[in-house]
Amino acid sequence: MKAGFSSGFSNSGVLLLRAAKPTQGIFQLKLLLFVCLCNMLSLILPQTSGHARAAESPPNEPPPLFLNGAVPPLVMLVMERDHSLYYEAYNDATDLDGDGELDIGYKPAIDYYGYFDCHTCYEYRPAAARFEPVSVTPDKRCPGRWSGDFLNYLTMSRIDCLRKVLYGGYRSTDTETQTVLERSFIPQDAHSWGKEYESIETNGYDIREYTPLSFPEPGTRHLFANTSLSEASPPLLRVLTNSTYRVWEWVSIERPVAGTRCLNGATGPDCAHDRSLIWEPVPGTAFEQLTVTAFDTTGYALCPADHDEYDALVAAVAVEERKRGSGAAININGVGNPFGNQQNNYLSIFNGQLQVPRTAIYTFAVDGSDAVELIIDGTVIAGWYGAHAACGCTVHTGTIQLMAGIHRLVFRQQNTNGNGSYSLSWQRLIAASVLTDYAVRVMVGVPAMPEANCKQYPSGGHKPVGLLQRYGESEHMYFGLLTGSFAKNISGGVLRKNIGSLRDEINPQTGQVTALNGIIKTIDKLRIYGFRYDDYMYEPGWPGAWIATRPMTDGEQGNWGNPVAEMMYEAVRYFAGKPAPTPDFDYRETAADTALGLPKAVWKDPYNEEDGFNYCAKPFLLVLGDAKPSYDSESVPGTAFGSFASDVSGLNAATLANAIGSVEGINGSYLIGQSGSQADGACTEKTLNGLGTIRGLCPDAPTGNGSFYAAAVAYYGNRNDVNSRVPNDQNITVIAAGMPSSLPQLAIPVGDSVVTIIPFAKSVGGCLGVVPDEGSFQPTNTVADFYIEQKTADRGRLRVNFEDMEQGADHDMDAIVFYEYQVYGNTVTMSVVSESASSCLIQHLGYIISGTTEDGTYLVVRDRDTDESADVNYFLDTPQHPGSALPLHSTRSFTAGSSEQKMLPHNPLWYAAKWGAFEDHNGNNVPDDPTEWDADKDGTPDHYFYGSSMLRLEEQLNKSFAAMMQKTVSGSAAAVWSAGGKGEGMLLQAYFKPYLTDTNGLHTITWAGYLQSLWIDSYGNLREDTVHDYHLNPAEDKIIELFQDAGSGDI
């Protein structure tokens, strides 16, 4: 014990001591008092009782004879089952390694967590329809084989990673000697995802070192898609080699996605093809710094008859006073004037750079209405002059030899009447493209090379394990499960298993999962339900699956809905010993829950006297789900959004949330869907009257009714004895693991500030009864897919695929928008281009921007398939345009740094972990001292884990569980040993930690013993060994004095 150390008997049973300088004449009573206190320590530590469910020591590892056992904690898993669990685990828009930068594409330096071992090479066995390990690799490289690390990056969904964290993964084969893990079912809609590979220069790694594939042929890419082709189909990894298409032209298209057709799932061309010479539009990726500028040609009725007349027209009209707009362009293939409503008498000029992959002779074709012309490096290559409609052909051609590299390009189009179209194509020889399917199944636990998370069981087999087996099989902890349901998808949760031993779910001899419908089987059965493969829609199909004029209700589109606060409230009721579920959360047998075989447990008080747990057993909630909940603001006690009857005394969600907001300093105006009675269904700036009176979390779901009541429920559980029927206080500790948002969020350094841009869109009219009136309901579009094509310090480009509904429908591509930003000093210029669309709804698209002088929501373009004459004015459109249409292109500049951040600082689970787990050192009932909630001083609550990296999530939860176990310490009575008759000697005490687990949670020892000692001098003073010389030295070894803290009363 070091000099100056002070502590006392606190509520956690920690002994508080203070070291002092040597002092003569201190009464011998001090010695007696200290011995008594040490004996008290052994008495107040958790003890076993006579209850049937008291803790048992691990077999063959009894505690020391003079100690009783410790009482394991009770952990209720509170788990979402929202559709977002079935998105890809690695979306190329997350900072996985914590360096502050988005990790776009595969990075060999990162360990990608999943069913495959990062340092194992695999071969695919078609006959067995699975991957099998064949060798280990120190650097993840596997030339001619599949790298496990790369397969994890390609194939894992979020639910798969969560299953591995909890229990090792879903086992499609689980015999005594063989285990095969299988990826989750992924419907053939926007839940499917894809990746692509072009070259070392583009992607940063050599594909040949991580797969059996060769380099793609020049001008092509290897594409990878993840989907399931039917309800009975195995989950697939589909590989399309040497493709001329981009990955979004395969997996982000009109339904079905990731099939055999590209561009359009029903009518598009075959993705796979033989080697051939083809015409195709010059792809957007062939252009650099491409812009388009439109000019008014009123007064020039004739179309140029040749290049010289075109030059004369440009000289006359391409002037500033005739300019109608200018902005970034994606490609040279479209219809109409992208700027304003002038669709007659205009001239469009495209300027940019053409990147050609290799030196060769290139043939180009132009088409359009009216006169069109292509110029490369100052030479006219092809032109079709005069007045005419587009032909849809490739007969107006020209040929030029180009060196590999960059070439200056100009494309002109003059239109005199109607929506003029334009296109630029080229002809090239393409390699054969082959489509191959691989079932995403992997054999694990092979004796010669078991994975790091495998455990060998007495039968000799190796089985993958997770947190549940590590802490549950030995009954170091007891677990229960509560999840959302399909029948009541926006109301509360359902108890799936009472808290109890995990031993009934795992065969102790073989490690196999038993047939019991418990925690593991329940999570295995969670999946997307109700997706129809005959028309690629969700039940009940068109138009019933399109909920367009109101929020959804219970039972509608059951895959959607994540009422976290209400699930946590139900878990609090469980620990409170309530005899039955909340009636509003309960359901009778329904199609989805029953068809999937999801259980409903009969409620049992975990502390009941007959077969319950010791009242010393500490209750915990482990909340697993999306960090941004939805539909959790109405069915909680004390809600500000209606009324709700409760049998939990003292829980008022709005009051507690307001108190949290006050301490956290959350006041003023923020972007939120609703504040009090002010609700517009959009992420607009609203004044907050309290954290308990807001809902509709931005930017994810401003109409989704998600709230901060999870923090309120956690705060209540932490500071209240939830089960007063039994002795001691049952205060709940909350551990929260939040999955990252599926939205792309670009944090852009601009000067000394950071500007954040998030894509955003609304359906505002067109069909299904949607109207643009302020106060009416307009669906917030779902970001179904996104692709970050470039991100540098001062420039970025991404393509976003929007679904026009909030839930259900067909969940596919309805509009694709291209975003580009450029930083200039203290400003950022944002360009948006509406690229393609397929929907009867009118979609207005843009972004939410914060960190500038003009923060807010900007809807700046209409979807590509909405004619200008059909467009409507919506109150969030920028600019307002009554009687006219939003453009297809938009460019706007923002100045950074002057305004306050308008996004709320943290998500609800962050606050739930802070307020649901803080240790109140100063006794004021709020976590106002950082040491109460942030012991490691990283600015994040110690019990909050953000699942941006699933590997780190497993490590963090293991540390949290290990810390939970280490708090259960057992001590022996103090003993006094004297070497002589003068009273000099030592005060000795042995204390033990019943379980000590390493920081990775993989290795555990039992009954780690410690011996602590203090000197006793001839005057009866207690002294520490200050100088660490292992001898009593009265001149230097400091005296320990006991005192009582006047504030807390601790000794």
N, C-alpha and C positions, 0 to 999 in steps of 0.2 A: 504494500500500500504506500503510495507516494505521499510526501508531505504536502499539506494543503488540500488533500482530497476530502470532500464532505458529502455525506448522503444521510438517510434515516429510514425508518420503517415507513415505506409509502404503501399505497394501496396495492402495488404490485409485489409487495413483500421484499423490497430491496432494503438492505440495512444501510442507514445513513450514519456516517462517522466523520469526525473532524480531527485532523492532526494538529497538535499544539507543541509549543516549545517545552522543554523539561521544566517541571514545576515540583517543588517539594511540598509535602504535607497534604496531599490529596488522599481522602479517606479510602480505606480498603473497601468501602462499600462499592466503589466503582467496579472492582473486580467482580463482586457478586452480581451487580446489575448487568454487567456485560455478559456473564455466563448465562444469566436468566434470559437475556434477550436472544442469545444464540439458540438456547433451547426453544424459545418461542418461535424462532425461524423454522425449526424443524416441524413445529406443530401447525403453522399457518399455511405451509406449502400444500398443494393439492394432495389429498389422500383418497384412497379407495373407500367406498362404502359397501354396505351389504347388498347393493342393487345388483340385479342379475347381469346388467350390461357394463359393470365396472371394467376398467382396462385390464388386459392381460399382458404379461410380458412376452416378448417373442420366445418361441420354443427354444429350450436348451440354453436360454440366456436369462436366468433369473436375476432379479435385482440383488444388491448386497443384502446380507441377512438382516442388517439393522435398519433397512429402509422399507417403506411401503411404496407401492407403485404410483405413477402419475396418472392423471385423468386426461385422455386424449380429447382434443377439441372436436366439435361437431360442425361440419362444413356443409352448407346447402349450396349446391350449384344452381345458379339462376341463369338460364341460357336462352338466348333468343333462337327463333327458328325462321327468321325473315329470309326472303329470297336472296338478299345480298350475300349470304353465306356461300352462295354457289357461283359467285364471280371469281375471277382468277386471283390467286394469291399474290402474284407479282405483276402489277399493272403498268410498270415502267413510268410511274409518276409518284414514287415514294422514295424517301431517303432511307435506304435499308441499312447503311453502315454508319449513320450518325455523323457524317461529315458536313451536313448542311446543304448538300447538293442532291437533286433528284437523280436516282439511279435508273437511267434510260437504257434499256437493252441488257443483255447478259453481261455480267462482270465476273470473270473467273476469280477475282480476289474476294468475292462475297460468297459465304456459305448459304446456299439456298435450301431452306428447310423443307422436308417432305418425306414421302415414303421411300425414296431412293437414298442410298448412302452417298454422301458427297465425294467420298474417296474410294468408290468402287466402280468398276467398269462392268457393263452389262451387254448381253446379247439377247436379241429377241428370238423366241422359239415359236414360230407360227403354229406348229402342231398343238402346242400347249396354250397358245394365245397369251403369252406373258413374257416379261423380261426376267432374265436369270443372271445372278452375279457370276462373273468368271475370273475376276482378278481385282486386286486392290491397286490404288494409284496414289502416290503421295501428293501430286500436284493437280489432280482432277482430270488430267489429260488421258484420253483413251483412243489413240489412233485406230481407226477401223472398227470401233465399238461405240457404244453409247455411254457417255459420262453420266453418272448418277446425279451429279450437281446440275448439269444442263437439263436433264429430264425433269428434275424438280422445278427448275425455272419455267420450263415449257408447260408442264401438265398439272400442277397442283392448284386446286381451288382452296378457298379460305376454310371451308368446312373440313377438308382433308387435313390441313395443317392443325386445326383445332382438335380433331380426333387423335392425331398423333401426340399432341401435347398431353391430352387427357389419358389415353390408354393405348397408344402405339399405333392406332389406325384401324380402319375397317378391314376385317379379315373375310375375304370371299372363300378362302380355304383355311380350315383350322383343325387339322388332325394332330395327333400326338407327335408326329414326326415332320409335318409340313405346314408351312404358313404362307399364304399368298395375300397381299394387301391389294385393294382395288380402289381406284379413284371414284369419286361420287358421280352419280347420274347428272349429266348436264344437258338440259333440253336444247333443241336445235333452234334457238332464238338468240337474243342479245346476251344471254348468259354465256353462250359459247364465246371463245376468244381465240386470238391468233397472234403469231409472231412471224417475223421474216428475217432472212439473212441475205446480204448482198456480197460483201467482200470484207477483207481484213481492214481496208482503209475506212469503210463505212461503219463497220460493226465493232472493230477493235480486237477481234480474235479470229483464229483460224478454225473454221467449221470442221475441218478434217480431223482436228485433234479431239473433238468432243462428240462426233457422230461417225457413222460409216459412210457419210456422204462426201462427194467431191465438191470442189468449188462450183457455184452456179456458172452456167455459160454467160459470156459477156452480155449485158443488157437484160439479164433475168435475175430472179431471186428464188431461193428456197422458201416456201411458205409452210407454216405449221398451224394447224387448227385443232381445237379441243371441243368435242361435242359428243352426243349420243344420237344415233340415227333412228332409234325407236325405243319404246318402253323396255323391250327385251334385249336391246342391243347392249353389248359391253361398252363402257366409256372408252372413247377412241382418241388417239392422237393421229391426226391425218397429216401426211407429209406430201406436199405438192412440189416437186423439184422443177427447176429451170422454168419458173413461171414468168410470163410477161405481165401478169397482173400484180397489183399491190395487195397486201393482205386485207385491207378494208374492202377491196372489190370482191372478196370471197366471204368474209365473216361479218361485214357490216353492210348488208344489202337487204333488199326486200325479200321476204321469206320465201323458202327456207334458207338459212345461212349455212356455210361450211358444208355444202352439199357437193354435187358434181358440176354445178353451173356457177359462173362468175357474173358479176355486174347485176344480175337479177336472178334470184334463186329459182324462179319458175320458167322464165323465158330467155335467160341469158345464154351465152355461148358456153360450151364445155370448157371447164378449166384445164383439163388434160388434153393434149393434142400431139400429133406427130410433128416431126421436123418439117418446116414449110416456110415459104415466102409469103408474108402477110402484109396487109395495110392495117395500120392502127393509128389512133390519135396520138400525137406526140405527148407523152405523159408529163404531168406537172413536175415530176422529179428531174426532168431533163432541162428545166429552166432554173435560172438563178436571177434574183432581183427583177422579176417580171412585174411590170406595172401596166395599167391601161388608163388612158386619158380620153375623155369624150368631148367633142366640140360641136357646136350648133352650125349646121350647113344651110340654114334657111336662106333662100335667095339663089342657091345653086341647085337648080332642078336637074341638070344633066349629070350623068355619071361619067367618070374618066374613061376614055377609050383606050388609053395606053399609059405607060409609066410617066411620060412627060406631063400629060394632063393631070395625073395623080399628084406629081410634085407641085404643079401650079395650084391645085386645090388645097393642098396642105399649107402652102405658103400663104394662101389667102385666109384660111379659116382657123388654122392651128395657132391661134393667138389668145392672149389671156382673157380678153373681153368676151370671147366666144366659148371659153371653157365651161363645161357643165359638170365636171368632176374628174378626180384622179385618185387612184389607189392601187393597192397590191392586187395582182391577179394570180390565179392558181395555174391556169392553163389557157390555151387558145382553142376553146371549144364551148360555145354557148349560144344564147339567144338574147337579143335586145340590148338596149342601152342600160348599163348597170346603174347609171346616175340619174335620179329624178324620173319624171314622167314623159320626157320627150322621146317618143319612140319612132318618130319620123324625122327625116332631115338631120342626121347626125353623122359624125365621123369618129370612129374609134381607132386609136393608135396604140398598139402594144409595143413596148420597148423592154429589152432584157438581154440575158445571155443564154446561149444554147450550149449545154454540156454534152459533147458526144463521147461515147465510151472508147472508141478506137478509130484509127485512121482508116478511111474507106470512102467509097463513092456512095452518097446518100441521095435518095429520090424522095421529094416532097410533093404533096398535093394540097391545093387550097380549094375551099368551097365557101359559099356564103351568099348573102343577099345584102347589098348589090355587089359593087366592085370590091374585090379582095386582091391582096398582093403580099408576097413574102420577099423580104430583103435580108440577106445574110452577109455580113462583113462588107456592106456597101454594094453588093451585087444582087440584082433582081433574079430570083430563082424561079418563081412561079407567079402567075397572075391570071385572074379571070375578070376582065374589065366589062364595062357597060352595065345596063340595067337588066336584072334577072333575079329569079328566085333561086334558092339553094337547090342543087341537084341531088344531094345525098350520095355523091359519087367521088371517085378518085381519078378523074381524067384530066384535070388541069394541073399538070405536073411540071417539075423541073428537077435537074440533077446537078450535083456539085460534089467535088472531092473535098473532104474536110479532114484536117489533122485532129487527132485525139486532143480534147481539151475544150477551152471556152471560145465561143464565137458570138459576135454581136448580131442581134436579131431585131428586125422590125416587121410587124404584121399590121396591115391597114385594112379597114373595112368601112365602106361608105354605104349608108342606107337612106333611101328616099321615102319609103312607104312601108308601114307595118313593122312588126318585131323582126328585125333582120337577124339571121343566124350567121355563124362564122365557125370555121374549123380549120385546123392545120393537122395533116396526117403525114406519116412517113412510112416507107416500105422497108422491111428488113427480114432477113432470114432468121428464124427462131429455132432453137433446139427443141427436141421432143420434151414434153412435160408429162411426168408420170405421177399418178396419185396412189399412195400406199397407206393402208390403215394398220395401226398398231393398237391392240387392246392395252389400256393403262392398268396393268396388273404386274406385280413384282413379287418374286419369291424372296422371302426374308428368313433370317434365323438359320441360314445354312451353316452347319457346324464348323466348316473350314474358314469361314469369314463372317461371323455374326456381327450385326450392326452394333454401334455403341449403345443403343437403347435396348438391346436384347438381354434377357435374363435366362440363365440356365436353370431349369426346374429339375426336381428329383428324378423324373423319368429320363433325363438326359437331353431333352429337346430344348431349343432356344426359342423364346417368344418375345416379340416386341412389347415393351411396357411403357406406361406413362405415369403421370402424377398419381392416378388412382391406384395403380398397382404398387407403386413405391411406398405410398403412405397408407393405403387401405388394406392390402393383404396382411400386413403385420399388425393391423389395427392400431397404428400410430395415430390415425385419424378415422373418423366415421363420416360417411358421405350420404347425401340425399340429392334429389334432382327435381327441379321445377322449371318447366319450359312454357313457352306460349303454345297456343293450340290453333288449329285451322278453323274450328267452329267459332271460336271467340278470338279471332285474330287481332282485334283491336281492344280487347278487354282482358286485362290481368294475365294470369298464368295458371297452369295446372300442375299439381303435385304428381310426379311420375313415380317417385320412390321415396318412402320415408327414410330418414337418416338411420343408417345402420352399417353393419359390417359389409365390406366388399367381398368377403370370403365366399358368399353364396353366388358370386358372379364369376369367380375364377377357380378352376380346378387346381388345388394346391400341388398335386403331383405332376401335372402336365402343363399347366399354364393356359389351357384352353378356356375360352369363354363358355360358360354354361348356358343352358337354354333359358335361364331365368330372364324374364322381361324386366330387367333392371336398368341401371344407368347406362351401361355400355350398349345393350341392345336397343334402348330407346334412342340414343344418339345415332346409332347405326341406321335406324329406320327413318330419321329425318331426311327429307328430300323435297324437291319441287314436285307438286302434285297438280294434276288437272290440265297439263299441257297436251293438246290434241295433235297427233301427227297426221291426221287426214287433211286438216286445213291450217296447221301450224298456228293455232290460236289457243287461248285459255278458255276453259269452260265459262259461260255457255256459248262462246263464239260470238259472231257478229249479229246484232250490235250490243248484246247484253254484257259482253266482257269489256265494253268501252264505257267507263263511268266518267262522264264528261262534264256534268253540270252541278256536282256536289261531291263532298268527301264520301269515301266508301263507308259501309256499315259492317257490323259483325257478320261474318260468314261470307261476305263478298270477297272474291280474290284472296283466298285464305293464305296464299304464299306471302302476301305482303302484310306488314304490321309488326311493330316492335315496341310494345308498351312496357318499357323497362321499369319505370317507377311503379306501375301497377303490379308487375311481377314481384318486385322487391317488397311491396306492401303485403302481398300474399305470403311471402316468406317470413316476414315479421309476425304475421298472424300465426304461422306454423310454430315458430319458436315461443309464441305466447301461449301455446297449448290449446288453441281453438279446436273444436271437435270436428269441424267440417269446412269445406271451401266456401269462399264468398259466392253467394248464389248467382251474382251477375257474371262470374267468371266460369262457372260450372257449365257443363253441356251433357246432353244425352248422346247416345251413339250417333255419329255423323259419318258421312261418306269418307272424308279424307282421314280423320283421326282413326276411325275404325279400320278402314281399308289398309292403312299403313301399320296397323297393329300397335298403336301407341297406348300405353297403359294409363289408367287413372288409379292412383293409390288411395286406399281408405286412410283418412287422417288419424294419426296417433300423436299424442303429446310426447315429444322427445324426452321430457322429464317426468313422465308418469311413474307412479310408485310401483306398479306391478312389474313392468319389464323395461322401464325407461333408463335413461342415463343418470349418472351421478350429477347432482346439482352444481358441482364444481366444474363440469365440462363447459368450456367456453364456446359460445355460438359464433359462427362466422358465416358471412355471405360471400361467395365467390361469384361475381357478376361477369358473365362472358357475353359480349355482343357488340353491336355497332355503337360507336361512341356518340352517335346522334340518334336518339330514340325517336319514335313516332307514336302518336295516338296514346299517350300516357298522361293526359292532363285532366281527364274527367272522372275516372273511377278510383279516386284516392280521397281520403278524408280531408275536409277543409279545402277542396279545390275552389279556385276562383272562377271556374267555368261550369257552373251548375251546382247540383247538390248530390251528395253521396252518403248513404247510411253506412256507418262503420261500428264494429264492436271492439275497436282498439282505442282505449281512453287516452286523450291528450294529444293525439296526432292530428295536427292541422297543417296540411302541406303548404298552403299559401303563406301562412304566418311564418313557418320555419324557413321557407325559401326566401321570403322578404328579409328575414333576419340574416340569412347567409349573404344575400346581396348587399345588405348594409355594411356588414363587417368587411366584405371583399371590395367595397368601394365601387360597386357597379351602379351607376346612376347616369343620368343624362339621356342621350339619344343613341340608339343602335339600330342596325338592320335586323328586323325581326318580322315574322308574318303577322303577329297579333300582339298588341299591348292593351290590356283592359278591353274596352269596347271598340278600340280602333283596329279594324281588320280589313285588309285589302287583298289578302291572298298572295302577297308579293314581298320580296325582300326590300322594303323601303324603310327609310329612317323614321323611327317612332320613339317618342319619349317614354321611358320606363318609369312606372310608379313603384316597381318592385320586381324582384326576380320571380316572385310567386304569381304575377299577373301577366306573364308573357308566355307565348307558345308559338309554334311554327318556326322551327329552327332553320336558320339560314347558313349557307346557301342551299342546303340539301332539300328541305321540304317546308317551304313557308306555309303551305296549306295542310301539312301533315300532323298538326296538333301535338308535336313533340314538345316537352316541357323540361324544366329543371327540378321537377318534383322527385327525381331519383336522389338528388342531394338532400332534399328535405326528409325523405324516408330514412336515408342513411344516418342523418343527424339525429333523428328521433331514436333510432335503434341504438346508437352509440351512447346517448346520454340518459337513457331510461332503462329501468328494469322491466323487460318486456314480459316476464313471467313471474309475477309476484306470489304465485301460489307456492313456490318452493323457496328454500333458504338461499341466501346469497343473491347477488344481483346478476341477472342474465342480460348483460349489455352486449349488443351485437357489434362485431367489428366487420367492416366491409372492405373487401379486396375487389378491385375493378380492373378488368382487362378489356380495353376498348379496341375494337377493330377500326382501322383507318377508313375514312370516307372514300367512297368510290368515285368522288368527283376529282377531276384534275384541278390542282390549285397551283398557279404559277406565282412564286415569290420572286420579284424582279428588283435587284439592287438598282436604285436610281439616285445618284448623288449620295447623300448621307442617309437616305431613307430606303424603305422597302415598300414597293407597290405590289399589291396582291390582286390577281385577276382570276376570276372563276367563271367559266361558261355558264350561261343561264338562258332559258327560253320559256315561252308560254304559248299555249294554244288559245287563240283569241276569237275564232269565228270559223265560218265555212260550212259546218255540218254538225250533227248530233246535238243541236240546240245550244251550242256555245255562242255567247254574245260578248262583245268587247266592253260592255258597260261597267264602269267602276262600281264596285259593290257586288257584282255578280261573280259567280265562281268561274274561274278559268284554270284549266289544268296546268300545273307546272310540268314542263317536259323533263323526262328522265334522261340523264346522260347514260346512254346505253354502251357506248364504246368511245375511246379516244386514243389518238396516236400522236405522240410528241415526235415530230420529225427533226427538230433542231432546237437546241437550247445552248446559247453561249452567254457570255457576260452581258452583252448588249443587244442580243437578238434572239427571237424564238419563233417557232412555227408549230402549230398543232392542228389536227383535224378531229372534229367532234361529231359523233353520231347521236342525234336526239330521237327518242321515242316520244310520240305526241301525247301519251297518257302518263298518269302517275303510277298506275298499277295495271296488271292484267293485260287485256287487249291481245295484240300479237307480239308485243315487246321486241320490235325489230327496228330497222332503219326507217325513219319518217322524214328526217332532214339531216343533211351533212353540211357542216359549216367549217370554213377554214379560217384560222386565227393567226395573225402575225403581229409581233410587237418589235419595236426598234427604240433603243434608248439613245437620246441625244442630250448630253449634259444632265440638266435637272428635269428633263421632260421625257415622257414615254409616249410614243405614237402607236395607237392600236388600230389595226386594219382587220376588217371582217368581211369575208366573201361567202355568200350563199352559194353552195356548190351544186347540190342535188336534193331532190325531195320526192316523196311518194305518199301523199295523204290527202284526204278530203278536207282536213282541217287547215285553217290558216295559222301558220306558226310565225311568231316574231321572235327573233333570236339576237343574242348579244352577250352581255357579261355583267358581272358585279365587280366593281373596282373599289379598292380601299387603299389608304395611304397617300392620297392626293388631296388637292384643294377642292376637288369636285367629286367626292366619293358618292357612290350610289349604284342603282341598277340602270343599265342602258340597254334597251332593245333597239337595235339599229338597222337590222335588215329583215326582209320577209323571206319565207322559204321559196325555193326556186320554182316550184310548180304552182304558186299563186300568181295569177295574172294581175297586172297592176290595176285593172279595172275592178277586180274583185276584192282588193285589199281593204282593210278597215283601219280606223284610227283607234289605238289603245292608249290608255292614260299613261303607261310607262314608256311609250315610244319616244325616241329621241332622234330628231325633233318631232314635235307634234305635227300631224299632217292631215288635218280634216279635208276631205275631198280629193286627196291624192294618195299615193302609195309610198311605203318605205322602199328604199332602193335595194338592190342586190349586193352592192358594195358599200362599205363605210370606212372612213378613216377619221380618227379623232385623236387629239393630243391632250395630255394631262401633265400638270405640274406636280411634282412630288413634294411631300413633306410638311405642308402647312396645316392640314386638318388632323383631328384626332382619329384614331382607329375606330371604325364604326362596327366592326365585327366583335361579338362578345369574346372575351379573352380566352375562355376555356369551355370545353364541352361538359354536359351534365355528369358524365361518369368521372371526370377529373374532380369535380366538386364533391361527388359522392364519396370518392376515396379519401379526400381530405377531411371532410366533415364526418364521415362514418368510421374513421379509424384514428383520429388524433388522440394523443395522451395529454390530458389536461393538467400540465405541471403546475400552473399558477392558480388553478381552481376557479376560473371565471367562466367555464363552460363554453368557450370559443377558442378556436385554434389561432390565436393572435401572436403566438410565439413560434417562429419557424422550427425550433427544436421539437415542437409538439407534433409536427406532421412531416418534417423534411430533415430527418437526421443526417442524410448524406449530403445535404446542402446543394442539391442539383436543381432546385426550383420546382420539382415535381413531387407530388405526394408519395410517400414511401410505399403506399399500398395501391398506387395506380400504375398500370402497365399498358403501354400503347403498342398494339400488335403490328407496327409497321414492319418489323422483322419477327417472323414466327420463331426463329431460333432464339432470339433474345427474349421473346415472351416465355418460352419454356425455361430459360435460365432464370429469368426474373421471378417466375412463379415458384420455381424450385427454391430460390433464395428466400422468398416470402414464407413458404411452407417450412423450410428449415429454421427460420427465425421464430416461427410460431411454435415449433417443437422445442427450441432451445429456451423459450421462456418458461417451460415446465422444468424446474430445477428441484432436486431433492437434496436435503441436507441432513447430516447426522447431528446429534446433540454435541455441544461443545465439551471438551475435556481439558482439565488442567493437569499439567505435569510439572512437578517440582523436583529439582536436583538436590535440594538441601533443605534445612530447617528454617532458613531465613525467608522463605516465601518466593525466592527467585525461581524462575522456570519459564514455561511456555503455555499459551492457550492455543489449543489445536481444534480444528474442525475439518471433517471431510465433507465435501459436497459433490453431487453427481448430476450430470445431464443424462437423462435416460436414453436420449437418442441424439447423436451428433452427425449431421449430414454435411458433406462437402458442398461448395457453392453451386456445383452443377446438379446436385440432387441425385447423383448416380451411385454414391457410396455412403453407406451408413454404418456407424459403429454404435453399440449399445453400452450404456452405463459408463460414459467417460468420467473418470474420477479426478478430483482435484483435492489438494490439501492446503489449507490456509492456516497461517500461524502468526501469533504476536508474542513478543517478549513480555515477561512480567518482572519488573525490577524489585528490589528489596523493600520498596515503599508500597508495593501493590499497584504501581502505575503500569498501564498497558502501553507498550512501545512497539513501533514498527522498526524493521531493519532498514533504517534510512540509508545507510551507506552500503548496504548489500554485501557486508563482509561475513555474514552468517554468525556473528557474535554480538552479544549484548554490549553496547557501548553507550553508557548513560550520557556521555558528553555529546554524542552526535545523533543517537537514535531518538526520534521525536516521540513525545507522549501523545496518546490518543485520548481525547476528552469527548464525552457524550453531551449533547445539548438537545433541546427541544426547539424546533423552528416555530417562532411566534405566529407566523402566517398560516402554515399548513397544519401545525400540531404534530408533525412528524418528529420522532426521536432521532 
